[in-house]
Amino acid sequence: MQALQGLAPAPLPVTRARLAGAVRSPEGRRSYLRAVFNHRAGTVIPLTGQGSHQLGTLARANALIVVPEDVVRMEEDEPADVMSLP
């Protein structure tokens, strides 16, 4: 809606949540992994099938897990930054 008004888009809200499964990311690259965020439980479930051609996973996702550039693996129960999707 903001783009239609010529405004810059608002950044997605970022929250901390516990991972409900381990995730991996290529070294030196920030990754945004599709996930399902449970606000009440404070957990985030990483979804399998992160490839750009896997639209079913994208349709199920309500959040993105942010994996920093210097991290290649995050373990289950580890806290992670989560961006809620609109």
C-alpha positions, 0 to 999 in steps of 0.5 A: 500500500505504501508503494502505491502512495510513493512512500518507502516500505516499512521494515518488517517487524523483527522478533526473537524466537526459539528455533524448533529445528536446526538450520544451515546457511552458506558461509559469508551470506545472510540468509532469510529462511522460510518458517512458521512462527508461533507467536504464543509459544515464541517458537519458529519452525524452519520449513524444508524446501527453501529453493526459489522454485518451491512455492508451496513452502513460501505459501505456508510461511508466515515468517523468515528466520534471519541467519547472519553472514558469520553463522553457518549453522543454528541449533534447535532451541537456539534464539533467532531473529524472526521477521514476520511476513504481512 
